[in-house]
């Protein structure tokens, strides 16, 4: 048996594992690095967040990725070059984080790398019945393993699609393992570039859990301020709070077949982008101020979430909501959300013991843990198969 295979075997037999979870989202703000101690597997999983850091991306990184990001047509050579390059940049950041934490690669059992999504194309989006659902994340696991010396599990979404899912949102698995409660029905709402939610009924089995993308989170708001104000995002909704709701624009924004598709469903910036917004604005007769655009986009984000909740979660069930993602820092979005869902209370996932900024990175560490040590005690569904996800890369 090769040393690397034996090492993986030994890691799988441990009671607990030290796993680094990585997340690089559509906002391209930086790499989230979560150092986790994960004990057990399946419904006996316990996760402890030991350290967390977000290392910001520089302008060059963002510019390189944006050349191919969410574009139907792109430079094939650039995509080819970015696949190893992103991994190598992420490896440098991991080593930097470990040095900062006064740790060595030898103390880490696994890296769980989401990679950088550059295109997500479910069949409902690409519309070609000849081809399946598809998605593409860049950041090769072999380069990560070689540069860090740590066994790496990456490219999780491909197995999900191969097994019958759409490759997203994968939050359902970690949400269920960490947050299922025998007495309380819970809604886990992640408002990143795209918003998704997971509903877990009290004491529910996995086949009773509901999870779906619902529409844009921050992606349109961020893209708009980057183009018109030359800032990364509207901090504390300062610009949006100066505006007012334009109902005519909101009607245009919500008039898309995606919103009538049955859940679960997935989407991304391939659909919800500046072209989408500009088409909506082009149909408005009265000029819309930038402040009104941003204010209305916040309403658009919240309406997508509230509509999905009302259509899919029985009103008679008392539900406790927990939010995470960049949208959790937007006071206007949170205010509108509480008004739109009057029967539901919301708080950050920190009240459940998990930093909302670290949540997605931790969830991928959980997926890696299930890949090497998971037990078949949970039965999946057609939309969300319970399968081992990710490709394993050895450092030698």
DRENBA-165035 format. One record per residue: residue number from 0; x, y, z of N, C-alpha, C in turn. Coordinates in steps of 0.05 Angstrom, whole numbers, padded with zeros to 5 digits. Layout:
     k     n.px     n.py     n.pz    ca.px    ca.py    ca.pz     c.px     c.py     c.pz
   NUM        X        Y        Z        X        Y        Z        X        Y        Z
...
***
This chain:
     k     n.px     n.py     n.pz    ca.px    ca.py    ca.pz     c.px     c.py     c.pz
     0    00017   -00024    00000    00000    00000    00000    00018    00025    00000
     1    00012    00044   -00018    00027    00068   -00019    00024    00084    00007
     2    00045    00100    00014    00044    00115    00039    00020    00134    00040
     3    00015    00147    00017   -00007    00167    00017   -00034    00154    00021
     4   -00038    00130    00009   -00063    00115    00012   -00066    00106    00041
     5   -00044    00096    00052   -00045    00087    00080   -00052    00110    00098
     6   -00040    00134    00092   -00045    00157    00109   -00075    00164    00108
     7   -00087    00163    00084   -00116    00169    00081   -00132    00149    00097
     8   -00124    00124    00096   -00138    00102    00111   -00136    00108    00141
     9   -00113    00116    00150   -00110    00122    00178   -00127    00146    00187
    10   -00128    00167    00169   -00144    00190    00175   -00173    00183    00177
    11   -00182    00165    00159   -00211    00157    00159   -00218    00142    00185
    12   -00199    00129    00197   -00204    00114    00222   -00203    00130    00247
    13   -00194    00155    00245   -00192    00172    00269   -00219    00179    00280
    14   -00220    00184    00306   -00244    00193    00319   -00251    00221    00310
    15   -00231    00238    00307   -00235    00265    00297   -00212    00272    00278
    16   -00219    00292    00261   -00200    00300    00240   -00198    00330    00239
    17   -00174    00340    00233   -00169    00368    00230   -00171    00374    00200
    18   -00190    00389    00192   -00196    00394    00163   -00197    00424    00158
    19   -00184    00433    00137   -00186    00460    00128   -00207    00462    00107
    20   -00228    00477    00111   -00249    00482    00091   -00244    00508    00077
    21   -00246    00508    00051   -00241    00532    00034   -00266    00539    00019
    22   -00272    00565    00018   -00294    00575    00002   -00286    00601   -00012
    23   -00290    00601   -00038   -00286    00626   -00054   -00312    00630   -00069
    24   -00326    00651   -00062   -00353    00655   -00072   -00354    00673   -00097
    25   -00378    00678   -00107   -00381    00694   -00131   -00375    00724   -00127
    26   -00373    00732   -00102   -00366    00760   -00097   -00337    00766   -00102
    27   -00320    00745   -00103   -00291    00748   -00108   -00278    00767   -00089
    28   -00287    00768   -00064   -00275    00786   -00044   -00250    00773   -00031
    29   -00250    00747   -00029   -00227    00734   -00017   -00232    00704   -00012
    30   -00212    00691   -00001   -00213    00662    00005   -00220    00658    00034
    31   -00242    00645    00040   -00249    00638    00068   -00235    00612    00075
    32   -00220    00613    00097   -00205    00590    00106   -00214    00583    00134
    33   -00227    00560    00138   -00237    00551    00163   -00222    00527    00173
    34   -00209    00529    00196   -00195    00506    00208   -00215    00492    00227
    35   -00222    00467    00221   -00243    00454    00236   -00233    00428    00249
    36   -00243    00422    00272   -00240    00395    00283   -00267    00381    00280
    37   -00268    00360    00264   -00293    00346    00259   -00292    00318    00271
    38   -00311    00312    00289   -00312    00287    00303   -00336    00271    00293
    39   -00331    00245    00289   -00353    00228    00280   -00361    00231    00251
    40   -00384    00222    00244   -00394    00224    00217   -00424    00220    00217
    41   -00437    00224    00194   -00465    00220    00192   -00480    00237    00213
    42   -00501    00225    00224   -00517    00239    00244   -00503    00242    00271
    43   -00480    00230    00273   -00463    00233    00298   -00441    00254    00294
    44   -00443    00271    00274   -00422    00290    00268   -00422    00314    00288
    45   -00399    00321    00296   -00396    00346    00312   -00373    00362    00299
    46   -00378    00388    00295   -00357    00405    00282   -00350    00428    00301
    47   -00324    00433    00304   -00315    00455    00321   -00297    00473    00303
    48   -00304    00498    00301   -00288    00518    00286   -00266    00527    00304
    49   -00241    00520    00297   -00218    00527    00313   -00206    00554    00306
    50   -00204    00559    00280   -00193    00584    00270   -00208    00592    00244
    51   -00209    00618    00239   -00222    00626    00214   -00209    00652    00205
    52   -00204    00654    00179   -00194    00678    00167   -00204    00681    00138
    53   -00208    00705    00130   -00213    00711    00101   -00189    00727    00091
    54   -00175    00716    00072   -00153    00730    00060   -00162    00744    00034
    55   -00162    00770    00034   -00173    00785    00011   -00158    00779   -00015
    56   -00173    00779   -00037   -00160    00777   -00063   -00151    00805   -00072
    57   -00128    00805   -00085   -00118    00830   -00096   -00133    00836   -00123
    58   -00129    00861   -00133   -00142    00868   -00158   -00135    00850   -00181
    59   -00110    00840   -00182   -00101    00823   -00205   -00117    00797   -00204
    60   -00120    00785   -00181   -00135    00760   -00179   -00164    00764   -00189
    61   -00177    00784   -00179   -00205    00789   -00188   -00207    00795   -00217
    62   -00188    00809   -00228   -00189    00816   -00257   -00185    00791   -00274
    63   -00166    00774   -00266   -00162    00749   -00281   -00187    00732   -00282
    64   -00200    00728   -00259   -00223    00711   -00257   -00247    00724   -00272
    65   -00250    00750   -00270   -00272    00763   -00284   -00270    00762   -00314
    66   -00247    00756   -00325   -00244    00752   -00354   -00261    00729   -00364
    67   -00266    00709   -00346   -00280    00685   -00355   -00305    00681   -00338
    68   -00309    00696   -00317   -00330    00690   -00297   -00358    00695   -00308
    69   -00374    00674   -00307   -00403    00675   -00314   -00407    00685   -00343
    70   -00388    00680   -00361   -00391    00688   -00389   -00396    00664   -00406
    71   -00416    00667   -00424   -00423    00645   -00441   -00401    00639   -00461
    72   -00387    00659   -00469   -00364    00655   -00487   -00339    00666   -00474
    73   -00317    00651   -00475   -00293    00660   -00462   -00268    00650   -00475
    74   -00246    00657   -00463   -00220    00650   -00473   -00212    00623   -00462
    75   -00212    00602   -00479   -00206    00575   -00470   -00178    00573   -00458
    76   -00159    00587   -00470   -00132    00586   -00459   -00131    00598   -00431
    77   -00146    00619   -00426   -00146    00632   -00400   -00158    00614   -00379
    78   -00180    00600   -00387   -00192    00580   -00368   -00172    00558   -00361
    79   -00158    00549   -00381   -00138    00528   -00377   -00116    00537   -00358
    80   -00107    00562   -00362   -00085    00573   -00345   -00095    00578   -00317
    81   -00120    00587   -00314   -00130    00594   -00287   -00134    00569   -00269
    82   -00139    00546   -00281   -00145    00522   -00265   -00122    00516   -00246
    83   -00097    00514   -00255   -00075    00510   -00236   -00067    00535   -00221
    84   -00070    00558   -00234   -00061    00583   -00221   -00077    00590   -00197
    85   -00104    00587   -00198   -00121    00593   -00175   -00113    00574   -00152
    86   -00109    00549   -00158   -00101    00530   -00137   -00075    00538   -00124
    87   -00056    00547   -00140   -00030    00555   -00129   -00032    00580   -00112
    88   -00049    00599   -00120   -00054    00623   -00104   -00068    00615   -00078
    89   -00087    00597   -00079   -00100    00588   -00055   -00081    00573   -00037
    90   -00063    00557   -00048   -00043    00543   -00032   -00025    00563   -00016
    91   -00017    00584   -00029   -00001    00605   -00016   -00017    00617    00008
    92   -00043    00621    00004   -00059    00633    00025   -00062    00613    00048
    93   -00065    00587    00043   -00067    00567    00064   -00042    00567    00080
    94   -00019    00567    00067    00007    00566    00081    00011    00592    00097
    95    00001    00614    00087    00002    00639    00102   -00015    00637    00127
    96   -00039    00626    00124   -00057    00623    00147   -00044    00605    00168
    97   -00033    00583    00160   -00021    00564    00179    00002    00577    00193
    98    00018    00592    00179    00040    00606    00192    00030    00626    00213
    99    00009    00640    00206   -00004    00659    00224   -00015    00645    00249
   100   -00024    00620    00245   -00036    00605    00268   -00014    00589    00282
   101    00011    00592    00274    00034    00577    00285    00029    00547    00284
   102    00020    00538    00260    00016    00510    00255    00032    00501    00230
   103    00035    00475    00227    00049    00464    00203    00030    00448    00187
   104    00035    00444    00161    00018    00426    00145    00015    00398    00156
   105    00036    00389    00170    00035    00362    00181    00013    00358    00202
   106    00003    00380    00214   -00018    00379    00234   -00046    00378    00221
   107   -00047    00380    00195   -00073    00381    00181   -00078    00355    00167
   108   -00102    00344    00171   -00109    00318    00159   -00117    00322    00129
   109   -00134    00341    00124   -00146    00345    00098   -00151    00374    00091
   110   -00150    00380    00066   -00161    00405    00055   -00186    00399    00040
   111   -00207    00414    00044   -00232    00412    00029   -00235    00437    00013
   112   -00231    00435   -00013   -00231    00459   -00030   -00255    00460   -00048
   113   -00271    00481   -00045   -00293    00486   -00063   -00284    00494   -00091
   114   -00262    00509   -00092   -00253    00521   -00118   -00268    00546   -00124
   115   -00263    00557   -00148   -00276    00582   -00156   -00296    00576   -00179
   116   -00322    00579   -00173   -00341    00575   -00194   -00338    00596   -00215
   117   -00336    00588   -00240   -00335    00607   -00263   -00359    00605   -00281
   118   -00373    00582   -00279   -00398    00579   -00295   -00415    00558   -00283
   119   -00441    00564   -00280   -00460    00545   -00270   -00483    00544   -00290
   120   -00488    00520   -00301   -00508    00517   -00323   -00526    00494   -00318
   121   -00546    00496   -00300   -00566    00475   -00299   -00582    00474   -00325
   122   -00594    00451   -00330   -00609    00448   -00355   -00631    00469   -00357
   123   -00643    00477   -00335   -00664    00498   -00336   -00653    00524   -00347
   124   -00627    00528   -00345   -00615    00553   -00355   -00605    00549   -00384
   125   -00590    00528   -00389   -00579    00525   -00416   -00599    00516   -00436
   126   -00620    00501   -00427   -00643    00495   -00445   -00638    00475   -00466
   127   -00616    00461   -00465   -00610    00441   -00486   -00614    00413   -00475
   128   -00636    00399   -00484   -00642    00373   -00472   -00621    00352   -00478
   129   -00603    00357   -00498   -00582    00338   -00504   -00561    00337   -00483
   130   -00558    00358   -00467   -00537    00360   -00448   -00548    00360   -00419
   131   -00533    00350   -00400   -00542    00349   -00372   -00537    00376   -00358
   132   -00545    00377   -00332   -00537    00399   -00315   -00506    00400   -00315
   133   -00495    00424   -00312   -00466    00426   -00313   -00457    00449   -00296
   134   -00432    00447   -00286   -00420    00469   -00270   -00390    00466   -00273
   135   -00376    00489   -00269   -00347    00488   -00271   -00334    00505   -00249
   136   -00318    00491   -00233   -00302    00505   -00213   -00272    00502   -00219
   137   -00257    00523   -00218   -00229    00523   -00223   -00213    00523   -00197
   138   -00189    00511   -00198   -00172    00509   -00175   -00165    00480   -00170
   139   -00146    00470   -00185   -00140    00441   -00186   -00130    00430   -00160
   140   -00142    00408   -00151   -00135    00396   -00125   -00107    00385   -00124
   141   -00096    00375   -00147   -00069    00364   -00147   -00048    00386   -00141
   142   -00053    00409   -00152   -00034    00431   -00146   -00036    00440   -00117
   143   -00060    00440   -00106   -00063    00447   -00078   -00048    00427   -00060
   144   -00052    00401   -00066   -00039    00380   -00050   -00009    00381   -00052
   145    00001    00385   -00076    00030    00385   -00081    00043    00409   -00067
   146    00030    00432   -00068    00043    00456   -00057    00041    00457   -00026
   147    00020    00446   -00015    00016    00447    00014    00026    00422    00028
   148    00028    00399    00013    00036    00374    00026    00012    00361    00041
   149   -00012    00370    00035   -00036    00361    00050   -00055    00347    00030
   150   -00065    00323    00038   -00085    00310    00021   -00109    00329    00017
   151   -00118    00331   -00008   -00138    00351   -00015   -00162    00337   -00028
   152   -00186    00345   -00020   -00210    00336   -00033   -00223    00361   -00045
   153   -00230    00359   -00071   -00239    00382   -00086   -00260    00374   -00106
   154   -00271    00394   -00120   -00290    00390   -00142   -00314    00374   -00133
   155   -00326    00382   -00111   -00349    00368   -00099   -00374    00367   -00117
   156   -00378    00388   -00132   -00404    00391   -00146   -00408    00371   -00169
   157   -00386    00362   -00181   -00388    00343   -00204   -00402    00317   -00196
   158   -00395    00306   -00173   -00407    00281   -00165   -00437    00285   -00159
   159   -00443    00308   -00148   -00471    00314   -00142   -00488    00313   -00168
   160   -00477    00325   -00189   -00491    00325   -00215   -00492    00297   -00226
   161   -00469    00283   -00225   -00468    00256   -00236   -00489    00238   -00222
   162   -00495    00243   -00197   -00513    00226   -00182   -00542    00235   -00184
   163   -00547    00257   -00200   -00575    00265   -00205   -00583    00292   -00195
   164   -00565    00306   -00181   -00571    00333   -00171   -00563    00354   -00191
   165   -00565    00379   -00183   -00558    00402   -00201   -00531    00414   -00193
   166   -00518    00402   -00173   -00492    00413   -00164   -00494    00435   -00144
   167   -00518    00443   -00137   -00522    00464   -00117   -00551    00464   -00109
   168   -00557    00478   -00086   -00538    00486   -00066   -00530    00462   -00048
   169   -00505    00460   -00043   -00495    00437   -00027   -00497    00442    00003
   170   -00507    00465    00010   -00509    00472    00039   -00528    00452    00054
   171   -00546    00440    00039   -00565    00422    00052   -00552    00401    00069
   172   -00529    00390    00061   -00516    00368    00075   -00505    00377    00102
   173   -00489    00398    00101   -00478    00408    00126   -00500    00420    00144
   174   -00519    00434    00133   -00541    00445    00149   -00555    00423    00164
   175   -00560    00400    00151   -00574    00378    00164   -00557    00366    00186
   176   -00531    00361    00180   -00514    00348    00199   -00510    00365    00224
   177   -00508    00391    00221   -00502    00409    00243   -00526    00420    00258
   178   -00547    00425    00243   -00569    00441    00254   -00596    00428    00257
   179   -00599    00403    00250   -00624    00389    00255   -00629    00388    00285
   180   -00653    00396    00293   -00660    00397    00321   -00685    00380    00326
   181   -00686    00364    00347   -00710    00348    00351   -00735    00363    00358
   182   -00732    00388    00368   -00755    00403    00377   -00761    00428    00361
   183   -00742    00439    00347   -00745    00465    00333   -00743    00462    00303
   184   -00762    00472    00288   -00760    00473    00259   -00743    00498    00252
   185   -00724    00494    00234   -00704    00514    00228   -00702    00521    00199
   186   -00697    00546    00193   -00692    00555    00166   -00664    00567    00166
   187   -00646    00556    00150   -00619    00566    00147   -00618    00581    00121
   188   -00615    00608    00122   -00615    00625    00099   -00588    00637    00094
   189   -00576    00630    00071   -00550    00641    00064   -00554    00661    00042
   190   -00546    00686    00048   -00549    00708    00028   -00521    00716    00019
   191   -00510    00700    00001   -00485    00706   -00012   -00490    00721   -00038
   192   -00474    00715   -00059   -00480    00726   -00085   -00508    00718   -00094
   193   -00514    00692   -00090   -00540    00681   -00095   -00551    00672   -00068
   194   -00577    00676   -00064   -00589    00667   -00038   -00599    00638   -00041
   195   -00594    00623   -00020   -00606    00596   -00018   -00616    00592    00010
   196   -00634    00573    00013   -00645    00567    00040   -00648    00537    00043
   197   -00646    00529    00069   -00651    00501    00077   -00672    00501    00099
   198   -00693    00486    00095   -00714    00483    00116   -00711    00456    00128
   199   -00708    00454    00154   -00705    00429    00168   -00727    00427    00189
   200   -00748    00410    00184   -00770    00408    00204   -00760    00395    00229
   201   -00771    00401    00251   -00763    00391    00277   -00762    00360    00277
   202   -00739    00349    00283   -00737    00320    00284   -00739    00306    00257
   203   -00736    00322    00236   -00741    00311    00209   -00718    00293    00199
   204   -00725    00274    00183   -00705    00258    00169   -00695    00274    00144
   205   -00673    00265    00132   -00662    00280    00110   -00681    00283    00087
   206   -00698    00263    00082   -00716    00265    00059   -00739    00285    00064
   207   -00740    00296    00088   -00760    00316    00094   -00748    00345    00093
   208   -00722    00346    00088   -00709    00372    00087   -00713    00384    00059
   209   -00717    00410    00059   -00721    00425    00034   -00699    00445    00030
   210   -00687    00446    00007   -00665    00464    00001   -00665    00473   -00028
   211   -00661    00499   -00032   -00662    00509   -00060   -00648    00536   -00061
   212   -00638    00543   -00085   -00632    00571   -00091   -00658    00586   -00094
   213   -00658    00612   -00087   -00683    00627   -00090   -00680    00651   -00108
   214   -00656    00659   -00114   -00652    00683   -00131   -00627    00698   -00123
   215   -00625    00723   -00131   -00601    00739   -00125   -00600    00746   -00096
   216   -00575    00745   -00085   -00570    00755   -00058   -00557    00782   -00061
   217   -00531    00783   -00061   -00516    00808   -00064   -00506    00814   -00092
   218   -00509    00794   -00110   -00494    00796   -00135   -00502    00820   -00152
   219   -00528    00827   -00153   -00536    00850   -00169   -00529    00876   -00155
   220   -00533    00877   -00129   -00526    00901   -00114   -00496    00907   -00116
   221   -00480    00887   -00113   -00451    00891   -00114   -00442    00899   -00142
   222   -00453    00885   -00162   -00446    00892   -00190   -00453    00921   -00197
   223   -00476    00930   -00186   -00485    00957   -00193   -00467    00978   -00180
   224   -00460    00975   -00155   -00444    00995   -00142   -00415    00994   -00153
   225   -00406    00971   -00160   -00379    00969   -00172   -00378    00985   -00199
   226   -00400    00983   -00214   -00400    00997   -00240   -00405    01027   -00237
   227   -00424    01034   -00220   -00433    01062   -00219   -00420    01079   -00197
   228   -00408    01065   -00176   -00396    01080   -00154   -00367    01073   -00150
   229   -00357    01053   -00164   -00329    01044   -00162   -00322    01037   -00134
   230   -00340    01023   -00120   -00334    01012   -00093   -00342    00983   -00093
   231   -00331    00966   -00076   -00336    00937   -00077   -00365    00931   -00070
   232   -00377    00945   -00051   -00404    00939   -00042   -00415    00964   -00027
   233   -00441    00964   -00024   -00454    00987   -00010   -00454    00982    00020
   234   -00433    00991    00033   -00429    00985    00061   -00452    00996    00078
   235   -00463    00979    00095   -00485    00986    00112   -00509    00997    00097
   236   -00511    00991    00071   -00533    01000    00054   -00536    01030    00054
   237   -00514    01045    00057   -00515    01074    00059   -00527    01087    00035
   238   -00521    01077    00011   -00532    01088   -00013   -00561    01079   -00016
   239   -00566    01053   -00012   -00593    01043   -00016   -00613    01056    00003
   240   -00605    01062    00027   -00623    01074    00047   -00631    01102    00039
   241   -00617    01115    00020   -00624    01141    00010   -00645    01140   -00011
   242   -00651    01116   -00021   -00670    01113   -00043   -00697    01103   -00033
   243   -00714    01098   -00053   -00741    01088   -00046   -00748    01065   -00066
   244   -00768    01050   -00059   -00777    01028   -00076   -00790    01038   -00101
   245   -00781    01027   -00124   -00794    01032   -00150   -00809    01006   -00157
   246   -00835    01007   -00153   -00851    00983   -00158   -00850    00975   -00187
   247   -00848    00994   -00205   -00847    00987   -00233   -00822    00971   -00240
   248   -00799    00979   -00228   -00774    00964   -00232   -00776    00937   -00219
   249   -00787    00935   -00195   -00789    00909   -00181   -00806    00890   -00198
   250   -00827    00899   -00210   -00844    00882   -00227   -00828    00871   -00250
   251   -00811    00888   -00263   -00795    00879   -00285   -00774    00858   -00275
   252   -00762    00863   -00252   -00741    00845   -00242   -00753    00817   -00235
   253   -00777    00816   -00226   -00789    00791   -00218   -00803    00776   -00241
   254   -00804    00789   -00264   -00817    00777   -00287   -00798    00760   -00303
   255   -00792    00736   -00292   -00774    00717   -00306   -00783    00689   -00300
   256   -00780    00671   -00320   -00789    00643   -00316   -00776    00629   -00293
   257   -00752    00637   -00285   -00738    00624   -00263   -00756    00623   -00238
   258   -00771    00644   -00233   -00786    00646   -00208   -00811    00628   -00208
   259   -00819    00619   -00231   -00842    00600   -00232   -00833    00571   -00234
   260   -00807    00566   -00236   -00797    00539   -00236   -00802    00526   -00209
   261   -00809    00500   -00208   -00812    00487   -00182   -00786    00484   -00168
   262   -00786    00486   -00142   -00762    00481   -00126   -00760    00451   -00120
   263   -00735    00441   -00117   -00710    00455   -00115   -00700    00463   -00143
   264   -00685    00485   -00144   -00674    00495   -00169   -00648    00510   -00162
   265   -00632    00515   -00182   -00607    00529   -00178   -00604    00551   -00199
   266   -00587    00571   -00192   -00582    00593   -00210   -00555    00605   -00203
   267   -00549    00627   -00216   -00523    00641   -00211   -00521    00667   -00226
   268   -00498    00680   -00225   -00493    00705   -00239   -00495    00702   -00269
   269   -00495    00678   -00279   -00499    00674   -00308   -00526    00685   -00316
   270   -00546    00684   -00298   -00572    00696   -00303   -00575    00723   -00291
   271   -00569    00725   -00265   -00574    00750   -00250   -00548    00767   -00251
   272   -00546    00783   -00271   -00522    00800   -00275   -00531    00828   -00285
   273   -00511    00844   -00293   -00518    00871   -00301   -00535    00872   -00326
   274   -00532    00853   -00344   -00549    00852   -00368   -00578    00848   -00359
   275   -00583    00831   -00340   -00610    00826   -00330   -00621    00852   -00319
   276   -00606    00866   -00303   -00615    00891   -00291   -00620    00913   -00312
   277   -00602    00915   -00331   -00605    00935   -00352   -00629    00930   -00370
   278   -00635    00905   -00375   -00660    00898   -00390   -00684    00907   -00375
   279   -00684    00903   -00349   -00707    00911   -00332   -00709    00942   -00332
   280   -00687    00956   -00330   -00687    00985   -00330   -00696    00996   -00356
   281   -00689    00982   -00378   -00696    00993   -00405   -00726    00994   -00409
   282   -00741    00979   -00394   -00770    00978   -00397   -00785    00998   -00379
   283   -00769    01015   -00364   -00781    01034   -00346   -00781    01062   -00359
   284   -00805    01074   -00360   -00807    01100   -00373   -00795    01123   -00357
   285   -00800    01124   -00331   -00791    01145   -00314   -00763    01139   -00305
   286   -00744    01158   -00306   -00717    01153   -00298   -00715    01143   -00269
   287   -00697    01124   -00264   -00693    01113   -00238   -00666    01122   -00227
   288   -00665    01134   -00204   -00640    01144   -00192   -00623    01120   -00183
   289   -00597    01123   -00181   -00580    01101   -00171   -00589    01092   -00143
   290   -00596    01111   -00126   -00605    01104   -00099   -00630    01087   -00100
   291   -00649    01094   -00118   -00673    01079   -00121   -00668    01051   -00132
   292   -00649    01049   -00151   -00641    01023   -00162   -00632    01004   -00139
   293   -00614    01014   -00122   -00603    00997   -00101   -00624    00990   -00080
   294   -00641    01009   -00074   -00662    01004   -00055   -00682    00983   -00066
   295   -00688    00984   -00091   -00706    00965   -00104   -00693    00938   -00106
   296   -00667    00937   -00111   -00653    00911   -00112   -00654    00897   -00085
   297   -00652    00912   -00063   -00655    00900   -00037   -00683    00887   -00034
   298   -00703    00901   -00043   -00730    00890   -00043   -00732    00865   -00060
   299   -00718    00865   -00083   -00718    00842   -00101   -00706    00818   -00087
   300   -00684    00821   -00074   -00672    00799   -00059   -00691    00788   -00038
   301   -00703    00806   -00023   -00721    00797   -00001   -00746    00785   -00012
   302   -00758    00796   -00033   -00782    00785   -00045   -00778    00756   -00055
   303   -00755    00751   -00067   -00748    00724   -00077   -00748    00705   -00054
   304   -00736    00713   -00031   -00734    00696   -00008   -00762    00691    00004
   305   -00776    00713    00009   -00802    00711    00022   -00822    00695    00005
   306   -00822    00698   -00021   -00840    00683   -00038   -00834    00653   -00036
   307   -00808    00647   -00036   -00800    00618   -00035   -00809    00606   -00008
   308   -00806    00621    00013   -00814    00611    00039   -00844    00607    00040
   309   -00860    00626    00030   -00889    00623    00032   -00899    00601    00014
   310   -00885    00595   -00008   -00894    00575   -00027   -00887    00547   -00018
   311   -00866    00544   -00001   -00856    00517    00004   -00855    00509    00033
   312   -00860    00527    00052   -00860    00520    00080   -00888    00526    00092
   313   -00900    00506    00103   -00927    00509    00114   -00929    00532    00135
   314   -00948    00549    00132   -00951    00572    00149   -00956    00565    00178
   315   -00968    00541    00183   -00976    00534    00210   -00952    00525    00227
   316   -00929    00520    00214   -00905    00511    00228   -00889    00535    00239
   317   -00883    00534    00265   -00866    00555    00277   -00837    00550    00269
   318   -00825    00569    00256   -00798    00566    00245   -00779    00587    00256
   319   -00756    00579    00265   -00735    00597    00273   -00715    00600    00250
   320   -00710    00625    00241   -00692    00630    00219   -00664    00638    00228
   321   -00644    00629    00214   -00616    00636    00219   -00603    00644    00193
   322   -00590    00667    00193   -00579    00676    00168   -00548    00677    00169
   323   -00537    00676    00144   -00508    00678    00141   -00503    00690    00113
   324   -00477    00695    00107   -00470    00706    00081   -00469    00737    00082
   325   -00459    00749    00060   -00455    00778    00060   -00480    00794    00064
   326   -00503    00783    00055   -00528    00798    00059   -00536    00801    00088
   327   -00524    00785    00105   -00529    00787    00134   -00518    00813    00146
   328   -00500    00826    00130   -00488    00851    00139   -00503    00876    00127
   329   -00524    00871    00112   -00539    00892    00099   -00564    00899    00116
   330   -00563    00921    00131   -00586    00927    00149   -00612    00931    00135
   331   -00612    00941    00110   -00637    00944    00095   -00649    00917    00088
   332   -00632    00899    00078   -00642    00872    00072   -00654    00859    00096
   333   -00640    00860    00119   -00650    00848    00143   -00676    00860    00153
   334   -00679    00886    00151   -00703    00900    00159   -00727    00891    00142
   335   -00722    00890    00115   -00743    00882    00097   -00750    00853    00101
   336   -00730    00836    00106   -00735    00808    00110   -00754    00803    00134
   337   -00749    00817    00156   -00765    00813    00180   -00794    00823    00175
   338   -00797    00844    00159   -00824    00853    00152   -00838    00834    00134
   339   -00823    00822    00115   -00835    00804    00095   -00842    00777    00107
   340   -00830    00769    00129   -00835    00743    00142   -00844    00748    00171
   341   -00867    00760    00176   -00875    00769    00202   -00878    00746    00223
   342   -00883    00723    00214   -00887    00700    00232   -00861    00686    00239
   343   -00839    00696    00230   -00813    00683    00234   -00793    00701    00247
   344   -00778    00690    00266   -00756    00706    00278   -00730    00698    00265
   345   -00712    00717    00263   -00686    00713    00250   -00663    00721    00268
   346   -00642    00706    00267   -00617    00714    00281   -00594    00701    00265
   347   -00570    00711    00270   -00546    00700    00256   -00540    00672    00266
   348   -00526    00656    00249   -00519    00629    00257   -00500    00629    00281
   349   -00490    00652    00288   -00472    00654    00312   -00488    00644    00336
   350   -00514    00648    00337   -00530    00639    00359   -00531    00608    00361
   351   -00524    00595    00339   -00521    00566    00339   -00492    00557    00343
   352   -00475    00576    00347   -00447    00570    00352   -00429    00570    00328
   353   -00439    00581    00305   -00422    00581    00281   -00421    00609    00269
   354   -00397    00619    00266   -00392    00645    00253   -00406    00645    00226
   355   -00424    00664    00221   -00438    00664    00195   -00419    00668    00171
   356   -00397    00682    00175   -00378    00686    00153   -00363    00660    00146
   357   -00360    00643    00166   -00345    00618    00162   -00363    00595    00153
   358   -00389    00598    00154   -00407    00575    00151   -00402    00559    00126
   359   -00400    00572    00102   -00397    00557    00078   -00371    00541    00077
   360   -00349    00553    00087   -00323    00539    00087   -00325    00514    00105
   361   -00339    00517    00128   -00342    00495    00147   -00359    00473    00133
   362   -00379    00480    00118   -00396    00460    00105   -00380    00443    00086
   363   -00360    00455    00072   -00344    00438    00054   -00325    00420    00069
   364   -00316    00429    00092   -00300    00411    00109   -00317    00387    00118
   365   -00343    00392    00123   -00361    00370    00130   -00364    00350    00107
   366   -00367    00361    00083   -00370    00343    00060   -00345    00326    00056
   367   -00321    00337    00060   -00297    00322    00058   -00296    00300    00080
   368   -00305    00307    00104   -00306    00287    00125   -00324    00264    00118
   369   -00347    00270    00106   -00366    00249    00098   -00354    00232    00075
   370   -00339    00244    00058   -00327    00230    00035   -00309    00207    00045
   371   -00293    00213    00066   -00274    00192    00074   -00283    00175    00097
   372   -00303    00185    00113   -00311    00169    00136   -00341    00166    00140
   373   -00356    00177    00122   -00385    00176    00125   -00397    00148    00126
   374   -00418    00146    00141   -00432    00120    00143   -00458    00122    00127
   375   -00468    00099    00118   -00493    00100    00101   -00518    00101    00118
   376   -00518    00117    00140   -00541    00118    00157   -00562    00139    00148
   377   -00555    00154    00127   -00573    00174    00117   -00580    00167    00088
   378   -00606    00167    00082   -00615    00162    00055   -00620    00187    00040
   379   -00609    00190    00016   -00613    00214    00001   -00639    00214   -00015
   380   -00643    00234   -00031   -00666    00237   -00048   -00657    00240   -00077
   381   -00675    00241   -00096   -00667    00244   -00124   -00653    00271   -00128
   382   -00664    00292   -00116   -00652    00319   -00120   -00627    00322   -00103
   383   -00626    00309   -00080   -00603    00311   -00063   -00592    00284   -00054
   384   -00578    00271   -00072   -00567    00244   -00066   -00546    00246   -00044
   385   -00546    00226   -00026   -00526    00226   -00005   -00503    00208   -00015
   386   -00484    00220   -00028   -00462    00206   -00040   -00435    00218   -00032
   387   -00414    00203   -00035   -00387    00214   -00029   -00380    00234   -00052
   388   -00375    00258   -00044   -00369    00279   -00064   -00340    00288   -00062
   389   -00329    00295   -00084   -00302    00306   -00085   -00281    00286   -00096
   390   -00261    00297   -00108   -00239    00281   -00118   -00215    00284   -00099
   391   -00201    00261   -00095   -00180    00261   -00075   -00153    00264   -00090
   392   -00137    00283   -00080   -00110    00288   -00091   -00090    00284   -00070
   393   -00069    00268   -00076   -00048    00263   -00057   -00024    00281   -00062
   394   -00009    00288   -00041    00014    00306   -00045    00039    00292   -00055
   395    00038    00265   -00058    00061    00251   -00068    00053    00228   -00086
***
